[in-house]
Amino acid sequence: MRMGQIKIYGVKERLNPIKETLSNVIHSCMVEALEFPSDKKFHRFFPMDKEDFYFASGRTEAYTVIEVSMFEGRTVEAKKQILKLLFERINSELSISPQDVEITIFETPKHNWGIRGLPGDELALNYKVNV
């Protein structure tokens, strides 16, 4: 069951060498803060040419954008916790400053998801959404 789709964007020369580690860091945060099952990981990487990835001054080529799409229902506290963990662990494990990380959480109703041939609200879930 796909309860979270994660897209990661960055300059390809910086993003490509760290994909596996970054994926593991992101997933560990999702499991801890949002109680995602450890076997559910859906990450998509978008390594970009420098000329196709514009960002504000004050950022470096390590600038990374993370977009999290998930079912609605998590508390504000749980969402703030995932943001906090991501900033901390990306900094400590990959030496990417929080100044160079931007995260957006997109929440949609279950009925807006199509998964395994069914609308998301018709699936039997084996995990909690309301955390």
FENKARA-V64182 format. One record per pair of residues at least 12 apart in sequence whose ideal C-beta (glycine too) atoms are under 7 Angstrom apart, sorted by the first residue. I is the first residue (numbers start at 1). J is the second residue. D is the distance in Angstrom with one decimal. If there is no record, write none. Layout:
i: {I | I}
j: {J | J}
d: {D | D}
This chain:
i: {1 | 1 | 1 | 1 | 2 | 2 | 3 | 3 | 3 | 3 | 3 | 4 | 4 | 4 | 4 | 4 | 4 | 5 | 5 | 6 | 6 | 6 | 6 | 6 | 6 | 6 | 7 | 7 | 7 | 8 | 8 | 8 | 8 | 8 | 8 | 9 | 9 | 9 | 9 | 10 | 10 | 10 | 10 | 11 | 11 | 11 | 11 | 12 | 12 | 12 | 14 | 14 | 15 | 15 | 15 | 16 | 18 | 19 | 21 | 21 | 22 | 23 | 25 | 25 | 25 | 25 | 26 | 26 | 26 | 27 | 28 | 29 | 29 | 29 | 29 | 30 | 32 | 33 | 33 | 33 | 33 | 34 | 34 | 34 | 34 | 35 | 35 | 35 | 37 | 58 | 59 | 59 | 60 | 62 | 62 | 63 | 64 | 64 | 64 | 65 | 66 | 66 | 66 | 67 | 67 | 68 | 68 | 68 | 69 | 69 | 70 | 71 | 71 | 71 | 71 | 72 | 72 | 72 | 73 | 73 | 74 | 74 | 75 | 78 | 79 | 83 | 86 | 87}
j: {40 | 115 | 123 | 125 | 42 | 115 | 36 | 40 | 70 | 71 | 127 | 30 | 36 | 42 | 68 | 69 | 70 | 42 | 69 | 26 | 42 | 43 | 44 | 66 | 67 | 68 | 44 | 46 | 67 | 22 | 43 | 45 | 46 | 64 | 66 | 46 | 48 | 64 | 65 | 47 | 48 | 63 | 64 | 48 | 50 | 53 | 61 | 47 | 48 | 49 | 61 | 62 | 45 | 47 | 64 | 47 | 94 | 45 | 93 | 94 | 94 | 43 | 89 | 90 | 93 | 94 | 43 | 66 | 86 | 41 | 89 | 82 | 85 | 86 | 89 | 82 | 85 | 78 | 81 | 82 | 85 | 74 | 78 | 82 | 131 | 127 | 128 | 131 | 127 | 99 | 99 | 100 | 100 | 96 | 100 | 100 | 96 | 100 | 101 | 102 | 86 | 101 | 103 | 104 | 106 | 103 | 105 | 106 | 106 | 108 | 107 | 110 | 113 | 120 | 129 | 107 | 108 | 109 | 129 | 130 | 129 | 131 | 131 | 131 | 105 | 103 | 103 | 101}
d: {6.7 | 6.5 | 6.2 | 6.1 | 5.4 | 5.4 | 6.3 | 6.3 | 6.0 | 5.8 | 6.5 | 6.2 | 6.1 | 6.4 | 6.1 | 6.8 | 4.4 | 5.1 | 4.5 | 6.1 | 6.6 | 4.8 | 7.0 | 6.6 | 7.0 | 5.4 | 5.0 | 6.3 | 4.4 | 6.6 | 6.6 | 5.1 | 6.7 | 6.6 | 5.5 | 4.5 | 6.3 | 7.0 | 4.2 | 6.5 | 6.8 | 6.7 | 4.5 | 6.2 | 5.5 | 5.6 | 4.9 | 3.4 | 5.9 | 6.5 | 5.3 | 5.3 | 6.5 | 4.6 | 7.0 | 5.2 | 5.7 | 5.4 | 6.7 | 6.2 | 6.2 | 4.9 | 4.9 | 6.0 | 5.3 | 6.8 | 6.7 | 6.9 | 6.7 | 5.0 | 7.0 | 5.8 | 4.1 | 5.1 | 6.0 | 6.7 | 6.3 | 6.0 | 4.2 | 4.0 | 5.4 | 6.0 | 5.8 | 5.8 | 6.0 | 6.8 | 5.9 | 4.9 | 5.4 | 6.7 | 6.7 | 5.5 | 5.6 | 4.9 | 4.6 | 4.8 | 6.2 | 6.3 | 5.3 | 5.0 | 6.8 | 7.0 | 4.6 | 5.1 | 6.6 | 7.0 | 4.8 | 6.8 | 4.6 | 7.0 | 6.0 | 5.2 | 7.0 | 6.6 | 5.1 | 4.0 | 6.2 | 5.7 | 4.0 | 4.8 | 7.0 | 5.7 | 6.8 | 5.1 | 5.7 | 5.7 | 5.8 | 6.1}
